[in-house]
Amino acid sequence: MPARRIDIADGRAALAAVTAGPAPRSTMATAVRYLLQLLDEKAPGNSVEVRVPPFGAVQVVQGPRHTRGTPPNVVEMDAPTWVALATGAEQWSDAIAEGRIVASGIRADISALLPLRP
C-alpha cells in the first residue's frame, strides 16, 4: 500500500483534474497514488507488484508472498495509462497490444480488477 493514505476527497479531486485535461505533476502523483490505494483495498495481497513510476507501487492480489529481490509478478506502466485503465477510459487488452504495459509472471494480468470504482 502507498506509504501515506490519500484522503478520499483529495484523491477524487486530483482524479477529476487529471481526467479533465493536463494537470500539474503533483496532481497526477496524487491521482496515481489514490488509484493504487483503491487497487490495494480491492485486492489486498502480496503476489503482484503494480508499478507506476515515478509516482508509486503497490503489492496486491492474494497468493505467494514475495519478500526479496524482483517480484515474480510485475505490472508496470506510465501514469496516463494507469489512470485510463483504472477509470475505465481504456481497456487492458488495448494497452497491452500497444506496448504501454509491461507485465511479467503468471499472475500479472490484473485486467479482472479494472476498472476501479472511485
The 8 nearest C-alpha neighbors of each residue, nearest first, counted from 0:
[[1, 57, 39, 36, 2, 58, 35, 56],
 [0, 2, 3, 36, 57, 4, 32, 55],
 [3, 1, 0, 4, 55, 5, 57, 32],
 [4, 2, 1, 5, 0, 32, 6, 36],
 [5, 3, 6, 1, 2, 36, 33, 0],
 [4, 6, 33, 10, 7, 3, 9, 32],
 [5, 7, 9, 8, 10, 4, 33, 11],
 [8, 6, 10, 9, 11, 5, 33, 12],
 [7, 9, 11, 10, 6, 12, 5, 13],
 [10, 8, 12, 6, 7, 11, 13, 5],
 [11, 9, 7, 13, 33, 12, 8, 30],
 [10, 12, 14, 8, 13, 9, 7, 15],
 [11, 13, 9, 15, 14, 10, 8, 16],
 [14, 12, 30, 16, 10, 26, 15, 11],
 [13, 15, 30, 11, 17, 16, 12, 10],
 [16, 14, 12, 18, 13, 17, 11, 19],
 [15, 17, 13, 19, 14, 18, 12, 22],
 [18, 16, 14, 22, 19, 15, 20, 13],
 [17, 19, 15, 20, 16, 14, 82, 21],
 [20, 18, 16, 17, 15, 21, 22, 14],
 [21, 19, 18, 17, 22, 16, 15, 23],
 [20, 22, 17, 23, 19, 16, 18, 27],
 [21, 23, 17, 26, 20, 16, 24, 27],
 [24, 22, 26, 25, 27, 21, 17, 28],
 [23, 25, 27, 26, 28, 22, 29, 21],
 [26, 24, 28, 27, 23, 29, 22, 30],
 [25, 27, 29, 23, 13, 28, 24, 22],
 [26, 28, 24, 30, 25, 29, 31, 17],
 [29, 27, 25, 31, 26, 54, 30, 32],
 [28, 30, 26, 32, 27, 31, 33, 13],
 [31, 29, 14, 13, 27, 33, 28, 32],
 [32, 30, 28, 34, 33, 29, 27, 35],
 [33, 31, 35, 29, 34, 30, 36, 28],
 [32, 34, 36, 30, 10, 31, 35, 5],
 [33, 35, 37, 31, 36, 32, 30, 38],
 [36, 34, 32, 38, 37, 33, 39, 31],
 [35, 37, 33, 39, 34, 38, 32, 0],
 [38, 36, 34, 40, 39, 35, 41, 33],
 [39, 37, 35, 41, 40, 36, 42, 34],
 [40, 38, 43, 36, 42, 37, 41, 59],
 [39, 41, 37, 38, 42, 43, 36, 0],
 [40, 42, 38, 39, 37, 43, 112, 115],
 [43, 41, 60, 39, 59, 40, 38, 44],
 [44, 42, 59, 39, 60, 40, 41, 61],
 [43, 45, 61, 59, 60, 46, 58, 42],
 [44, 46, 58, 59, 64, 47, 60, 61],
 [45, 47, 62, 64, 63, 60, 61, 59],
 [48, 46, 72, 59, 58, 73, 45, 60],
 [47, 49, 58, 73, 57, 74, 50, 72],
 [48, 50, 74, 57, 56, 75, 73, 58],
 [51, 49, 56, 75, 52, 74, 55, 48],
 [50, 52, 55, 76, 77, 54, 78, 75],
 [53, 51, 54, 55, 50, 77, 78, 76],
 [52, 54, 55, 51, 50, 77, 78, 28],
 [55, 53, 52, 28, 51, 31, 32, 56],
 [56, 54, 51, 52, 53, 50, 32, 1],
 [55, 57, 50, 49, 51, 48, 1, 58],
 [56, 58, 0, 49, 48, 59, 1, 35],
 [57, 59, 48, 45, 47, 49, 44, 46],
 [58, 60, 44, 43, 45, 47, 42, 39],
 [61, 59, 44, 42, 43, 46, 45, 47],
 [62, 60, 44, 46, 45, 43, 59, 63],
 [63, 61, 46, 64, 60, 45, 44, 47],
 [62, 64, 46, 65, 45, 61, 44, 47],
 [65, 63, 45, 46, 62, 66, 44, 61],
 [64, 66, 70, 46, 45, 67, 63, 71],
 [65, 67, 64, 68, 70, 45, 69, 46],
 [68, 66, 65, 69, 70, 64, 71, 45],
 [67, 69, 70, 66, 65, 71, 72, 73],
 [68, 70, 71, 67, 73, 65, 72, 66],
 [69, 71, 72, 65, 68, 73, 48, 47],
 [70, 72, 104, 73, 69, 103, 47, 65],
 [73, 71, 104, 47, 107, 70, 103, 106],
 [74, 72, 48, 103, 102, 47, 107, 49],
 [73, 75, 102, 49, 101, 107, 50, 48],
 [76, 74, 50, 101, 100, 51, 49, 102],
 [77, 75, 100, 51, 99, 80, 81, 101],
 [76, 78, 51, 80, 79, 81, 52, 75],
 [77, 79, 81, 80, 51, 82, 31, 76],
 [80, 78, 82, 81, 77, 83, 76, 27],
 [79, 81, 83, 78, 82, 77, 84, 76],
 [82, 80, 78, 84, 83, 79, 85, 77],
 [81, 83, 85, 79, 80, 84, 86, 78],
 [82, 84, 88, 80, 89, 86, 81, 85],
 [85, 83, 89, 81, 87, 86, 82, 114],
 [84, 86, 114, 82, 115, 83, 87, 113],
 [87, 85, 114, 83, 84, 88, 115, 82],
 [88, 86, 114, 84, 89, 85, 83, 90],
 [87, 89, 83, 86, 84, 90, 85, 82],
 [90, 88, 84, 83, 87, 91, 93, 94],
 [89, 91, 93, 92, 84, 94, 87, 88],
 [92, 90, 94, 93, 110, 95, 84, 89],
 [93, 91, 95, 90, 94, 96, 110, 97],
 [94, 92, 96, 90, 95, 91, 97, 89],
 [93, 95, 97, 91, 99, 96, 92, 100],
 [96, 94, 98, 92, 100, 97, 93, 99],
 [97, 95, 93, 94, 98, 92, 99, 100],
 [96, 98, 94, 95, 99, 93, 100, 92],
 [99, 97, 95, 96, 100, 94, 101, 93],
 [100, 98, 94, 97, 95, 76, 101, 80],
 [101, 99, 76, 95, 98, 75, 94, 102],
 [100, 102, 75, 74, 76, 99, 103, 98],
 [103, 101, 74, 107, 73, 100, 75, 104],
 [104, 102, 73, 72, 107, 74, 101, 105],
 [105, 103, 72, 107, 106, 71, 73, 102],
 [104, 106, 107, 72, 103, 108, 71, 102],
 [107, 105, 104, 108, 72, 47, 109, 46],
 [108, 106, 72, 104, 102, 105, 103, 73],
 [109, 107, 110, 106, 102, 105, 111, 74],
 [108, 110, 111, 112, 107, 113, 106, 74],
 [109, 111, 113, 112, 108, 91, 114, 90],
 [110, 112, 109, 113, 108, 114, 91, 115],
 [113, 111, 110, 109, 114, 115, 42, 38],
 [114, 112, 115, 110, 111, 85, 84, 109],
 [113, 115, 85, 87, 86, 84, 112, 116],
 [114, 116, 85, 113, 86, 117, 112, 38],
 [115, 117, 114, 86, 85, 37, 113, 87],
 [116, 115, 37, 11, 34, 86, 7, 10]]
